[in-house]
Amino acid sequence: MREREPDNSTTPAQKLKISDLPADSRPRERLLHLGEGALSQSELLALVIGTGHGEHNALWLSRTMLAHFGGLEGLIRASATELRAFKGIGEVKALKIKAALELGRRLMAASGETPRSVTCSADAAKLLIPEMAFLEQEHLRLILLDARHRVLQIPTIYIGSLNTSVIRVGELFRAALRENAAALILAHNHPSADPSPSPEDVHVTRLVVQAGQLLDIEVLDHIIVGGQRYASLKERGLGFD
């Protein structure tokens, strides 16, 4: 639950229509003459919103929403219901915003250079961050690797809070055995955008590493994704005795 409610109080800037602004300050005209790269995040979002409603112009709405959610990373996690809490954002506009942000996320995932093999934690992070950075729930995934550490598959094993009471270690290795993987990397995300490992994360890591030794499947790392950042438990020496 968010601590702050949208500030929908009326201000002079809010009352201005986009058409009242000088031509060189209007998002649409700036896009036409300067290109999309010249526009700020709030201007681009204003174009997605389109026209405002009543006293709420699109540029004011976009700036208010970005400030409320803490930028694009927070905005992409917001539900359509949360977006509709802003006066001037109805169901259609909320869905347009969600669709535009999802297109951007998919483009980022598709355009990134995906390593064919994993030689370090940074390689693993390149595979994981585009897909996992903005997930609203915790997802537990595996990067399955062959003997040369080439990527075989990245299956999602579990969705929900990561704790030993619900995760069965045997389920993690079933996919690895099915793909005849020689090694794997455990990965999950923190929706809070803070990738710092919890004591439970370390405990799960230790259990998985021990099980891998018994099954002769090397557990190379446990990567935690938090927003655009990540943490490697192997690099921190946590859970890898």
C-alpha positions in Angstrom: 0.0 0.0 0.0 1.3 3.4 -1.0 1.8 6.0 1.8 0.9 9.0 -0.3 -2.3 9.8 -2.1 -2.1 11.7 -5.4 -2.2 15.4 -5.0 -5.1 16.5 -7.1 -5.3 20.0 -5.8 -5.8 22.7 -8.4 -2.9 25.0 -9.4 -2.5 27.7 -12.0 -0.2 25.5 -14.0 -2.8 22.8 -13.9 -5.5 25.1 -15.4 -3.4 26.0 -18.4 -4.3 24.1 -21.6 -1.5 22.7 -23.7 -2.7 25.0 -26.5 -2.1 28.0 -24.3 1.7 27.2 -24.1 4.1 28.7 -26.6 4.4 26.5 -29.7 8.0 25.6 -28.9 6.9 24.4 -25.5 4.1 22.0 -26.6 5.1 18.3 -26.5 3.5 17.5 -29.9 5.2 20.4 -31.7 8.6 19.6 -30.1 8.3 16.0 -31.2 7.5 17.0 -34.7 10.4 19.5 -35.1 13.0 18.1 -32.7 12.3 14.3 -32.5 11.4 12.1 -29.6 14.9 12.2 -28.2 14.5 15.9 -27.3 11.5 15.3 -25.1 11.5 14.8 -21.4 9.8 11.8 -19.7 6.9 14.0 -18.7 6.4 15.3 -22.2 6.4 11.8 -23.7 4.0 10.6 -21.1 1.8 13.7 -21.8 1.6 12.6 -25.4 0.4 9.1 -24.3 -2.2 10.6 -22.0 -3.4 12.9 -24.8 -5.9 15.6 -23.8 -6.5 16.3 -20.1 -9.8 16.4 -18.4 -11.4 19.6 -17.1 -8.8 21.6 -15.3 -6.2 18.8 -15.5 -3.9 19.2 -18.5 -1.9 16.3 -19.8 1.5 17.8 -19.1 0.6 18.6 -15.5 -0.8 15.1 -15.0 2.3 13.5 -16.4 4.6 15.5 -14.1 2.4 14.8 -11.1 2.3 11.1 -11.8 6.0 10.7 -12.3 6.7 12.6 -9.1 4.1 10.5 -7.1 5.5 7.1 -8.3 9.1 8.1 -8.2 9.8 8.0 -12.0 9.2 5.5 -14.7 10.3 2.5 -12.6 7.6 3.2 -10.0 5.1 4.1 -12.7 5.5 0.8 -14.5 4.7 -1.1 -11.3 1.5 0.9 -10.7 -1.8 -0.8 -11.4 -4.4 0.6 -13.7 -6.5 1.2 -10.5 -3.7 3.3 -9.0 -3.4 5.3 -12.1 -7.1 6.0 -12.2 -6.8 7.6 -8.7 -5.6 10.7 -10.6 -8.3 13.1 -11.7 -8.3 13.1 -15.5 -7.1 9.5 -15.8 -9.9 7.2 -16.7 -9.8 3.6 -17.6 -8.9 4.2 -21.3 -6.0 6.5 -20.4 -4.8 4.2 -17.6 -4.7 1.3 -20.1 -2.9 3.3 -22.7 -0.2 4.2 -20.2 0.2 0.6 -19.1 0.4 -0.6 -22.7 3.0 2.1 -23.6 5.2 1.2 -20.7 4.9 -2.5 -21.4 6.0 -1.9 -25.0 9.1 -0.1 -23.7 9.9 -2.9 -21.3 9.6 -5.5 -24.1 11.7 -3.4 -26.4 14.4 -3.2 -23.7 14.3 -7.0 -23.3 14.5 -7.6 -27.1 17.2 -5.1 -27.9 19.6 -6.0 -25.1 22.7 -8.1 -26.0 21.9 -11.5 -24.6 25.0 -13.5 -23.8 25.0 -17.0 -25.2 27.1 -18.2 -22.3 27.5 -17.1 -18.7 31.0 -16.5 -17.4 30.2 -14.1 -14.6 27.4 -12.5 -12.5 27.2 -9.6 -14.9 26.4 -12.0 -17.8 23.6 -13.5 -15.7 22.3 -10.0 -14.8 22.1 -9.1 -18.5 19.8 -12.1 -19.1 17.6 -11.4 -16.1 17.2 -7.6 -15.6 15.1 -6.8 -18.7 12.5 -9.4 -17.8 12.6 -9.2 -14.0 13.3 -5.6 -13.1 9.6 -4.5 -13.0 7.8 -7.6 -11.8 5.3 -6.8 -9.1 5.7 -10.3 -7.4 8.7 -12.3 -6.6 9.6 -14.8 -9.4 12.1 -17.6 -8.9 13.9 -18.5 -12.1 16.8 -20.7 -13.1 19.5 -20.1 -15.7 20.2 -23.7 -16.9 23.7 -24.1 -18.4 25.5 -26.9 -20.3 29.1 -28.0 -19.5 30.5 -25.0 -21.3 28.2 -22.7 -19.4 26.1 -22.0 -22.5 22.5 -21.1 -21.8 20.0 -23.9 -22.3 16.8 -22.4 -20.8 15.6 -19.9 -18.3 12.4 -21.4 -16.7 10.2 -19.7 -14.1 9.9 -22.2 -11.2 7.9 -20.3 -8.6 6.0 -17.1 -8.2 5.6 -15.7 -4.6 7.7 -14.9 -1.6 10.9 -16.8 -1.5 11.0 -19.0 1.7 11.9 -22.5 2.5 8.4 -23.3 3.8 6.9 -23.3 0.3 9.9 -24.0 -2.0 11.0 -27.6 -2.4 14.6 -27.8 -3.4 13.8 -31.0 -5.5 11.5 -28.9 -7.7 14.4 -26.6 -8.6 16.5 -29.5 -9.9 13.7 -31.3 -11.8 14.0 -28.8 -14.6 17.8 -29.0 -14.6 17.7 -32.8 -14.8 15.1 -32.7 -17.6 17.3 -30.4 -19.6 20.5 -32.4 -18.7 22.0 -29.2 -17.3 25.5 -29.4 -16.0 25.2 -26.2 -13.9 22.6 -23.6 -12.9 22.2 -20.1 -11.5 19.4 -19.4 -9.1 17.7 -16.1 -9.6 14.8 -14.1 -8.1 13.7 -10.5 -7.9 12.8 -8.1 -5.1 9.8 -5.9 -6.2 11.0 -3.3 -3.7 13.9 -2.6 -6.1 16.4 -3.3 -3.3 18.5 -6.3 -4.3 20.1 -6.7 -0.9 20.0 -10.4 0.2 17.8 -11.3 3.2 18.7 -14.0 5.7 16.1 -16.2 4.1 17.8 -15.7 0.7 21.1 -16.9 2.1 19.5 -19.9 3.7 17.8 -20.9 0.5 21.1 -20.5 -1.3 22.9 -22.8 1.1 20.3 -25.5 0.7 20.3 -25.3 -3.1 24.1 -25.4 -3.2 24.2 -28.5 -1.0 21.6 -30.3 -3.1 23.5 -29.5 -6.2 26.6 -31.1 -4.8 24.6 -34.3 -4.2 23.2 -34.3 -7.7 26.4 -33.3 -9.4 24.9 -30.1 -10.8 27.0 -27.1 -10.0 25.2 -24.1 -8.5 27.2 -21.2 -9.8 25.5 -18.2 -8.2 22.3 -16.8 -6.8 21.4 -13.5 -8.4 18.9 -11.1 -6.9 17.4 -8.5 -9.2 16.1 -5.2 -7.7 15.0 -2.7 -10.4 18.0 -2.1 -12.6 20.4 -3.3 -10.0 21.4 -6.8 -8.9 23.3 -8.6 -6.2 25.4 -11.8 -6.5 25.4 -13.9 -3.4 28.5 -15.8 -4.8 30.4 -12.6 -5.0 29.4 -11.7 -1.5 30.3 -15.1 -0.1 26.8 -15.7 1.1 25.5 -19.3 1.1 28.5 -20.6 -0.7 30.6 -22.3 1.9 
